[in-house]
Amino acid sequence: MMRTALKSLRRALPPGLQQARWLNVHEYQGAELMSKYGVNVPPGVAITKLDELDAALQKMKNEAGEVVLKSQILAGGRGLGKFMNGLQGGVHICKTDEAPGLAKQMLGSTLVTKQTGPGGKPVNTLFVAAKMKLVNEMYFAILLDRSTAGPLLIGCSEGGTSIEDLAEKHPDKIVKVQVNVHEGITDEQAGRMVDGLKVTTDKAAAAEQIKNLYKLFVDSDCTMVEVNPLAESADGKLIAADAKLGFDDNASFRQKELFALKDDSQGDPREVAATKFDLNYIGLDGNIGCMVNGAGLAMATMDIIKLHGGTPANFLDVGGGATTEQVVEAFKILTADKQVEAVLVNIFGGIMKCDVIATGIVEAAKQVGIRIPLIVRLEGTNVEMGKAILKDSGMSIIPADDLDDAAKKAVASLSG
């Protein structure tokens, strides 16, 4: 239920406000991983400091003295993005003598794209890549298909742009191949995809690349492997010129090396803090902070706030067995958000007993020093004990009898 509710919420959120509960890695990290599986990738060097640039340029420049500078952020649309300092484009093909000036404007700056939202993402790493001679660009991806509960290969003989645009302009060129997860990819399936991609070079070698990408997908617990473009080079190789990889967060216990690559600088600081304490948090653009236990209750709380004329500032589920420490940290996250003008706590005590949550609320209020209206609705196990703890706390807490009452009081507190 938790995962379903979160996915429904993500679809309703604008770019930049979506929480990703799976691991994404940067392009240079993905290229390194793919190369370990025998996938052809463009050569490149990742740098985090300007004094590392010259060595990378000397290593990556071609005969014409050209390289590609690629901003590393966890969002698409980099090429058409714009830096907050005014530089247009997060990817630049340039001469080596132009590279230092561009790198200085890119590294350490914030890049805004269609997928980042207006706040953008910080560019802490530049990928200095060799300029490839590509003669044919295609699209290839491996996803998990709900209808078959297994991997689905998707290909298109046209590439280099979004799959949505490709599907709209060239629906007849989209090829789909279902793979039985228990049996794995077959030579026939790999060959069918190669034919659908209309590969003009060595088809047997291309099929091996498809199988290598599938092995990466399975072995690394991927949720997605998207290669766009998958391209043919002038020397006849099939190359994953640019790729986006996603990994299932449920597999973190067996993919420790991969999850050590997580770049917290690319996430919402509130969501990063929440994850450290096993809290489910998504920031929104309202002014009433919500803390609940249970995804369904969170959705209902946000809906009823909206019904009574308010706007929720977040989705925050502390879970069914939250500790006092988690409740304290949840309050810290909520009150650190400057747009939050009131906090509504809505708890149904089951596994999470009302006296435990009440103790956590009081402790949090004391530690954080809440100076905004705090509305609390408790129901369920040990509810009377919980209400007594709140009443005797000496804190300025507004009690509510039910969810409707709580939402009305939260909205009213903003104009009080």
N, C-alpha and C positions, 0 to 999 in steps of 0.2 A: 504493500500500500504506500509506504514511504516513497519508494522510487517512482511509482506511478504518479503520485501527487506532485512530486518535484518536476517530473517531465512535463506535466500539464502546465505547471506554473512557468517553466522555462519558455514554453511556446508562446506564452502571453507577454513575456517581458521584452522590452526594447533592447537593441544591441548595447553592450556595455554593462547591462544589469543582470546578465545571466550567469548563474553559478554553474561551473563545470565540475561535476562529481566524478570525473575520470581524469587520468593523467594525460596531458599533452606535452610534447617535447619540442624543442626548437629544431629548425631545419638542419642545422649542422649536426645536432645530436642524432636526428633521424637518419641522416646520411651515413654517419659512423656506424649506426646499428645495421642499416641495410647492407653496407659493405661487408659486414661480418657474415651475412647470409648469402654472399655471392652476388648481390644485386649491384649492377653497374651504376655508379653515381658520379656526378661531376666532382673533380678534385677541388678542394678548398681548404682554407685555414681560418679558424675562428680566432678573433682577437677581442680583448676587453680593454686594451690600453693603446693609445696612439703611438707609443714608442715601439709597439709590436708590428706596426703597419708595414714598415719598409721591408722587413724580412719576408712578410707574407706577399707583398707585391712582387718581389724578385722571384719568388717561387711560383707564383700563379700567372704572371704576365705571359701573353702569347707573342708571336713574332711581330705583331703590330704594336706591342707595348700596351695592350688592353687587358683590363680585369673587370670583374663584376663585384660591386659592393652591395651586399644584401643585409638590410636591417633584420635583426632577429627579435621578433615579437611573436606572442602566441595569438595571432589574429591574421585573417586573410586580407587581401586587398592592399598589400604593402606597396606595390608598384604605383598605384593611383593615390596613395596616401599623401598626407602633408604634415611636415613637422611643425610644431608650435613656434619654432623660430623662423618659419617662413619658407624653408626649403621644400620644394615640391618633389615628391617621390621618395619611397623608402628603398628602392632598388635602382642602382645606377651603373650603366656600362660606361667606363671612362678610361682615359689614358693614365698611365702611372703618375705623370706629373700633376694631373688634376685630382688624383685620389686623396692626397693629404687634406686639401681644402674641404672636399666633400665629407671625408671621414670625421673631420673636426666638427662639422655641423650635425652629423648623424649620431656619433657615439656619445652617449650620455644625454641625448635629447629625447623628447616625447613625440611619438608618431601617432597621428590620428588617421584611422581608416574607417570604412563603412562598418566594420565589425567591432571596432574598439569602443564606440561611443565617443562623445565629445571630449572625455577626459584623456583619451589616448592611452598608449602603453610606452613605458620607458625602453629605450634601446640601450641595453647594457653590453651587447655583444654585436660585432659586425662579422659577417661571413665573407671573407675575401675569396671569391671563387674564380676558377678559370672560365674564360668565355668559350662556350661550346659551339661547334658548327653543327647545328641541327637542321636536318633536311625534311623531317616529317614529324609532326606533333600529334599525339593521341591522348586519350583520357583513359585511366584505369583505376579501379577501386575494388576493395574487398570490404564488405559490410556484413553485419549480422542481420539476417532476414527473419522477421517475426513470424511470417506465415509458414516457414519451413523449420524454424528454430535451428538454423545452420548458416554457414557462410554463403554469401552471394557475390559472385564476380560480376562487375559491371565495366563495360568497355565502350569506347566510341572512337571511330577512326578520325574524328576531329578532336583537337585538344587545345590547351592553352587558354581556355576561358571557363567560366563556371559551368557545372554540369546542368544547372537549371536552364541556362541559355542554350546549351548544346541540345538538351532534350526538347526544347521548344523549336529550335531551328532545324534540327536533324533527328527527329524521333525514329526514323527508319534506320539510323546508324547506331542506335543504342543496342548493345548486345548484353544479355544477362545469362549467366551460367550458374546454376545451383550446384553446390558441392555437399555431399553427405559427410558430415563432420566426423563420423565414425570410420569411414572408408578413406577419406582424404581425396585430394585432387588426383585425377587420372590423366594419362597422356592425351586421351581423347578430349577431355575438357580443356586442358591447356591449349591444345591445337585448335579447338573451336574458338577460343578467345583470340588466339593469334590471327586466325582467319577473319574474325570480326573486326579486329583492329586494322586489318589490311596492311600487315607488316610486309615490307618489300625486301628486307634483308634476309639473313639466315633465319628461317622459321623455326628450325629445331633449337637454335640458340635462344630465340625469343621465347619459345615455350619453356625452356629451362628458367628463364628470368621470371616468368609468370609463376612457376612452381616454387622458385626461391622466395618470391614475395608471399606466397601462400604459407610457406613454412614459417616465415617471420611472423605472419598473422597469428598462426596457431601457437607457436612456441612462446611468443611474447604476450599472450593473452590480450591481443589487440581488440578494440571495439571497431577500429577503422584503419585501413591503409588506403590513402588516396594519393595517387601519383598523377600530377597534372602540371606540366605535360610529361607523359611517357613518350620519349622521342627516339628517333633513329638519328644517329650521328653520321657525319660524312664518311667515317671509316667503317660503317656497317654494323655498329653496335646498337642494341636497345638500351637506353639510359633513362633512369628515373631522375629526370632533370630537376624536378621539384616535388616534394612529397610532404604530406601531413599524416602523422601517426597519432592514434589515440589508444589508450590502454585502460583496461577495466580496473577500477579502484578496488574491486573485491579480490583481485589477484595480487595485491600489494605484498601479501605475506610470502609469496613465492617469487616475486619479481623485485626483490629488494634493491638490486643494482639499478634497475630502471627507475624506480620511484625515488631513488636518491638524486635523480636528475631534475626533480621538480623545481621550478623557478618561481618562488613565492613573490618575487617582485612584479610578476605579471598579473597577479590576482588582486582583488579588492582586499585591502588590509583587514577589513572586518571579517571577511570570509576566511582569510588565512588564519586569523586569531581563533575563529569559531572551530575550524577544523582541528586545531591543536588540542581542543578540549572536547572533541567528538560531538560538536553541536552542528545542527543543520541550519544554515543561515543563507538568506539571499536578500541583498539590499534592494529596496524599492525607492520611490521618490516622494513618499508621503511624509507625514509628521507625527503619526501615532505609532510608537514602537510596540511590537507584539511579542509576547513570550508565552508559548503554550507547550503542551506535551502531547504530541501526536500530529501527524501530517493532515489528517482529515479535520481535526479541530483547528489547526492553523488556517486552513483554507476557509472554514466556516467563520472564523474570527475576522479574517480580512474582508470577507464578503459582508458581514453584518456591520462592520465599521463603515464600509462604503455605502451601505443601505441607509445609514443614519447621517450621511453627509460628510464623513471623514475620509481620510486617505491613509492607508497603512504604510509605514516606513520600512517594513521588512517582513520576511518570513523567517521566524526563529522557532525551531522545534528542539526542546532540550531532551526529548526522548522519554521513554517510560521509566527509566531507572536512574534519573539524574541525581547527582550528589549535590551537597551544599556548595562545594567548590565550583561545580559547573554552573549552578544558578548565579553565583557571584560573578563568574566570568561573563555569563550572558548579560547581566546588568551592565557590566563594564563596557561591553560592545555596544549595547543599546544607547547608553548615556554618552558615549564618546561621539556619537553621530550628532552633529550640530543641528541637523534639521529636525531631530526628534523633540517634540514639545510636550509629549505625554507618553506614559508607558501603561499598556494594558496587559495584565497577567491573567491568563485564562487556563486554569488547571483542572483536569478531571483526575481525581486520585484513584488509581488502580494499583499497579505496581509502584507507581510514584505516589506515596502517601501524602496527604494534605499537610500534616504536621511537619514533614521533612521539607516540603517546598516552602511552607510558611517560615520556617527557621532560616532557610536559604535567602528568602526575600528580605527578612529583617537584617540578616548579616550583610547582605549585599547593599541594602539601603544605607547602613551605617558605614561600610567601607567606602562606597562610592560617593556618598553624600548627595543623594538625589534631591535636586532643587526644582523638579518639574512634577506635575500631578502623577500620582501612581495609583492606578485603579486595579483592584485584585478581585477576581471571582474564583472561588474554590468550590469544588463539589466532589463527593466520593468518599473514599476511605479516610477515616479520622478527620472529617471535615470540621467538626465542632472544635477539636483540638487545634486545628490549623487556624480557625477564625479567632480562637482565644489568644493564640500566640501573636497574631497580628494586632489585636485589640490592646493587648498588654505591652506592646513593644514601645509605646511612646512615640512612634513614628507617625508622620502625617500620611496615612494610607486610606484611600477611599474604597470601602468595601462595596461589593455588588452582589445581588442575590442570584442573578442568572446572566447568561450571555447577552441578552437584549439590554438588560439594565446596565451591564458593564460597558457596552458599546455606546449607549446614550450618554453615560457619565464621562466617558473618555472624550467624546466629541464636544460635550458641554464644557469640559474643563479648559478647552482651548480658548474659549471666549469669556471665561470667568475672570 
